[in-house]
Amino acid sequence: MNLKTVVFLAGLSQGWSLSVTVFGGSGFCGSRVCKFLVEKGATVSSISKSGTAPKWCNNEEWTKQVDWKSADLLSSSDEALDAVVGAPEA
């Protein structure tokens, strides 16, 4: 773990409210990262091709707190990606 990660996680444990964008948040690892961040109090956006929560957690309460967005990182224009990503803090 690098220093940035340690500071970020320490901040979450101290109750800092961060805005975080997770790329691939509908995937196996990304969805669990979204869940962890929501549980720690972060404001979470997920960007993936589907733009939806994965089936395994679709009815879980934390999924309602994630802003699920759809974008294809390989074929979308820079302007479209800028509009979807916004300006997260992490």
MDAnalysis code that builds the backbone (N, CA, C; Angstrom):
import MDAnalysis as mda
import numpy as np

u = mda.Universe.empty(270, n_residues=90, atom_resindex=np.repeat(np.arange(90), 3), trajectory=True)
u.add_TopologyAttr("name", ["N", "CA", "C"] * 90)
u.add_TopologyAttr("resid", np.arange(1, 91))
u.add_TopologyAttr("resname", ["MET", "ASN", "LEU", "LYS", "THR", "VAL", "VAL", "PHE", "LEU", "ALA", "GLY", "LEU", "SER", "GLN", "GLY", "TRP", "SER", "LEU", "SER", "VAL", "THR", "VAL", "PHE", "GLY", "GLY", "SER", "GLY", "PHE", "CYS", "GLY", "SER", "ARG", "VAL", "CYS", "LYS", "PHE", "LEU", "VAL", "GLU", "LYS", "GLY", "ALA", "THR", "VAL", "SER", "SER", "ILE", "SER", "LYS", "SER", "GLY", "THR", "ALA", "PRO", "LYS", "TRP", "CYS", "ASN", "ASN", "GLU", "GLU", "TRP", "THR", "LYS", "GLN", "VAL", "ASP", "TRP", "LYS", "SER", "ALA", "ASP", "LEU", "LEU", "SER", "SER", "SER", "ASP", "GLU", "ALA", "LEU", "ASP", "ALA", "VAL", "VAL", "GLY", "ALA", "PRO", "GLU", "ALA"])
u.atoms.positions = np.array([
    [0.844, -1.158, 0.000],
    [0.000, 0.000, 0.000],
    [0.902, 1.238, 0.000],
    [0.582, 2.205, -0.862],
    [1.396, 3.411, -0.884],
    [0.856, 4.455, 0.097],
    [1.608, 5.516, 0.290],
    [1.258, 6.544, 1.265],
    [-0.078, 7.213, 0.954],
    [-0.354, 7.453, -0.326],
    [-1.630, 8.072, -0.713],
    [-2.807, 7.214, -0.273],
    [-2.691, 5.910, -0.470],
    [-3.759, 4.989, -0.095],
    [-3.965, 4.990, 1.414],
    [-2.876, 4.989, 2.167],
    [-2.962, 4.990, 3.625],
    [-3.643, 6.272, 4.110],
    [-3.258, 7.414, 3.555],
    [-3.863, 8.688, 3.948],
    [-5.342, 8.698, 3.586],
    [-5.673, 8.194, 2.391],
    [-7.068, 8.142, 1.946],
    [-7.908, 7.290, 2.901],
    [-7.448, 6.097, 3.207],
    [-8.194, 5.200, 4.099],
    [-8.271, 5.764, 5.518],
    [-7.208, 6.405, 5.964],
    [-7.231, 7.030, 7.288],
    [-8.260, 8.153, 7.313],
    [-8.333, 8.907, 6.234],
    [-9.321, 9.980, 6.147],
    [-10.734, 9.459, 6.206],
    [-10.994, 8.360, 5.521],
    [-12.326, 7.764, 5.563],
    [-12.668, 7.310, 6.972],
    [-11.690, 6.735, 7.664],
    [-11.959, 6.254, 9.014],
    [-12.182, 7.410, 9.989],
    [-11.689, 8.596, 9.646],
    [-11.879, 9.774, 10.492],
    [-13.179, 10.514, 10.162],
    [-13.925, 10.013, 9.202],
    [-15.204, 10.622, 8.869],
    [-15.136, 11.679, 7.788],
    [-14.021, 11.770, 7.065],
    [-13.962, 12.713, 5.966],
    [-14.977, 12.304, 4.922],
    [-15.608, 13.257, 4.306],
    [-16.549, 12.957, 3.231],
    [-15.849, 13.221, 1.905],
    [-15.557, 12.166, 1.175],
    [-14.862, 12.288, -0.094],
    [-15.770, 11.891, -1.238],
    [-15.525, 12.508, -2.379],
    [-16.209, 12.151, -3.619],
    [-15.256, 11.280, -4.421],
    [-15.669, 10.032, -4.707],
    [-14.793, 9.067, -5.361],
    [-15.478, 8.489, -6.592],
    [-14.728, 8.388, -7.694],
    [-15.225, 7.721, -8.898],
    [-14.485, 6.397, -9.052],
    [-15.251, 5.316, -9.208],
    [-14.680, 3.982, -9.379],
    [-14.904, 3.550, -10.821],
    [-13.829, 3.328, -11.550],
    [-13.945, 2.826, -12.915],
    [-14.074, 1.309, -12.853],
    [-15.080, 0.779, -13.530],
    [-15.333, -0.662, -13.475],
    [-16.091, -1.055, -12.219],
    [-16.899, -0.150, -11.692],
    [-17.615, -0.389, -10.453],
    [-18.671, -1.477, -10.517],
    [-19.018, -1.926, -11.705],
    [-19.982, -3.023, -11.843],
    [-19.297, -4.385, -11.876],
    [-17.981, -4.387, -11.881],
    [-17.237, -5.641, -11.950],
    [-17.050, -6.294, -10.594],
    [-16.369, -7.422, -10.584],
    [-16.167, -8.209, -9.370],
    [-15.461, -7.391, -8.292],
    [-14.324, -6.816, -8.623],
    [-13.564, -6.038, -7.638],
    [-14.164, -4.649, -7.433],
    [-14.500, -3.988, -8.526],
    [-15.006, -2.622, -8.452],
    [-16.267, -2.484, -7.626],
    [-17.157, -3.449, -7.720],
    [-18.400, -3.379, -6.949],
    [-18.117, -3.486, -5.455],
    [-17.129, -4.283, -5.097],
    [-16.771, -4.407, -3.686],
    [-16.064, -3.151, -3.184],
    [-15.313, -2.500, -4.061],
    [-14.711, -1.215, -3.711],
    [-15.811, -0.180, -3.480],
    [-16.817, -0.151, -4.354],
    [-17.954, 0.768, -4.171],
    [-18.630, 0.521, -2.833],
    [-18.882, -0.728, -2.520],
    [-19.542, -1.074, -1.252],
    [-18.712, -0.590, -0.073],
    [-17.425, -0.867, -0.084],
    [-16.524, -0.444, 0.991],
    [-16.556, 1.070, 1.164],
    [-16.461, 1.799, 0.060],
    [-16.432, 3.258, 0.127],
    [-17.738, 3.827, 0.666],
    [-18.859, 3.281, 0.214],
    [-20.158, 3.733, 0.721],
    [-20.242, 3.484, 2.221],
    [-19.812, 2.312, 2.660],
    [-19.851, 1.976, 4.085],
    [-18.965, 2.896, 4.921],
    [-17.923, 3.466, 4.307],
    [-17.026, 4.384, 4.999],
    [-17.491, 5.835, 4.894],
    [-18.599, 6.074, 4.175],
    [-19.161, 7.412, 4.106],
    [-18.794, 8.246, 2.902],
    [-18.114, 7.670, 1.927],
    [-17.744, 8.418, 0.728],
    [-18.948, 8.581, -0.195],
    [-18.929, 9.633, -0.990],
    [-19.893, 9.817, -2.061],
    [-19.303, 9.105, -3.274],
    [-19.996, 8.093, -3.795],
    [-19.406, 7.206, -4.798],
    [-20.146, 7.264, -6.123],
    [-19.368, 7.390, -7.205],
    [-19.875, 7.232, -8.562],
    [-19.158, 6.045, -9.177],
    [-19.898, 5.258, -9.937],
    [-19.321, 4.108, -10.628],
    [-19.487, 4.313, -12.118],
    [-18.405, 4.109, -12.862],
    [-18.463, 4.207, -14.314],
    [-18.130, 2.842, -14.893],
    [-19.051, 2.320, -15.704],
    [-18.850, 1.028, -16.359],
    [-19.665, 1.011, -17.642],
    [-19.454, -0.001, -18.458],
    [-20.231, -0.112, -19.695],
    [-21.715, -0.236, -19.412],
    [-22.087, -1.024, -18.406],
    [-23.505, -1.252, -18.130],
    [-24.153, -0.071, -17.412],
    [-23.410, 0.587, -16.539],
    [-23.957, 1.696, -15.779],
    [-24.975, 1.270, -14.732],
    [-24.930, 0.004, -14.337],
    [-25.869, -0.516, -13.340],
    [-25.113, -1.326, -12.292],
    [-25.774, -1.522, -11.167],
    [-25.204, -2.375, -10.125],
    [-25.201, -3.819, -10.623],
    [-24.205, -4.616, -10.221],
    [-24.189, -6.023, -10.624],
    [-25.333, -6.797, -9.976],
    [-25.681, -7.911, -10.585],
    [-26.818, -8.705, -10.111],
    [-26.644, -9.201, -8.682],
    [-25.408, -9.529, -8.285],
    [-25.212, -10.126, -6.960],
    [-25.611, -9.184, -5.827],
    [-25.634, -7.885, -6.101],
    [-25.923, -6.929, -5.026],
    [-27.051, -5.970, -5.377],
    [-27.769, -6.261, -6.414],
    [-28.761, -5.326, -6.939],
    [-29.789, -4.865, -5.912],
    [-30.143, -5.684, -4.954],
    [-31.159, -5.303, -3.968],
    [-30.576, -4.848, -2.635],
    [-29.258, -4.721, -2.564],
    [-28.645, -4.289, -1.315],
    [-28.766, -2.775, -1.154],
    [-28.919, -2.352, 0.072],
    [-29.166, -0.940, 0.386],
    [-28.053, -0.010, -0.102],
    [-26.801, -0.430, 0.026],
    [-25.692, 0.443, -0.340],
    [-25.697, 0.807, -1.816],
    [-26.274, -0.057, -2.673],
    [-26.275, 0.225, -4.115],
    [-27.103, 1.458, -4.459],
    [-28.039, 1.816, -3.597],
    [-28.875, 2.999, -3.837],
    [-28.103, 4.288, -3.578],
    [-26.953, 4.160, -2.920],
    [-26.140, 5.333, -2.611],
    [-25.031, 5.582, -3.635],
    [-24.923, 4.706, -4.621],
    [-23.911, 4.850, -5.675],
    [-24.577, 5.455, -6.903],
    [-23.902, 6.421, -7.515],
    [-24.375, 7.001, -8.771],
    [-23.796, 6.155, -9.906],
    [-24.606, 5.245, -10.437],
    [-24.165, 4.309, -11.483],
    [-24.246, 5.005, -12.833],
    [-23.103, 5.131, -13.524],
    [-23.036, 5.821, -14.812],
    [-22.497, 4.880, -15.883],
    [-22.988, 5.072, -17.098],
    [-22.561, 4.236, -18.217],
    [-21.641, 5.017, -19.152],
    [-20.501, 4.412, -19.474],
    [-19.569, 4.985, -20.451],
    [-18.624, 3.890, -20.909],
    [-18.251, 3.958, -22.161],
    [-17.253, 3.042, -22.709],
    [-15.944, 3.804, -22.812],
    [-14.998, 3.473, -21.953],
    [-13.744, 4.221, -21.891],
    [-12.925, 4.133, -23.168],
    [-13.131, 3.096, -23.944],
    [-12.333, 2.917, -25.154],
    [-12.910, 3.615, -26.374],
    [-14.221, 3.837, -26.400],
    [-14.808, 4.406, -27.608],
    [-15.496, 5.760, -27.405],
    [-15.620, 6.220, -26.178],
    [-16.265, 7.507, -25.930],
    [-15.299, 8.649, -26.226],
    [-15.853, 9.788, -26.617],
    [-15.030, 10.966, -26.871],
    [-14.523, 11.532, -25.548],
    [-13.492, 12.346, -25.629],
    [-12.954, 12.975, -24.422],
    [-14.003, 13.833, -23.734],
    [-14.805, 14.533, -24.515],
    [-15.843, 15.401, -23.952],
    [-16.889, 14.579, -23.202],
    [-17.284, 13.439, -23.784],
    [-18.282, 12.579, -23.142],
    [-17.734, 12.016, -21.831],
    [-16.473, 11.618, -21.837],
    [-15.865, 11.089, -20.617],
    [-15.740, 12.169, -19.546],
    [-15.369, 13.380, -19.952],
    [-15.287, 14.487, -18.996],
    [-16.639, 14.729, -18.338],
    [-17.710, 14.651, -19.124],
    [-19.045, 14.884, -18.594],
    [-19.456, 13.788, -17.605],
    [-19.066, 12.554, -17.872],
    [-19.432, 11.435, -16.989],
    [-18.572, 11.434, -15.730],
    [-17.289, 11.664, -15.871],
    [-16.386, 11.574, -14.737],
    [-16.562, 12.751, -13.779],
    [-16.726, 13.932, -14.294],
    [-16.850, 15.101, -13.421],
    [-15.531, 15.444, -12.772],
    [-15.559, 15.814, -11.490],
    [-14.354, 16.218, -10.773],
    [-14.298, 15.571, -9.393],
    [-14.073, 14.257, -9.331],
    [-14.009, 13.598, -8.027],
    [-12.760, 14.009, -7.266],
    [-12.795, 13.829, -5.957],
    [-11.627, 14.132, -5.124],
    [-10.636, 12.973, -5.108],
    [-11.126, 11.798, -5.444],
    [-10.226, 10.627, -5.457],
    [-10.696, 9.648, -6.514],
])
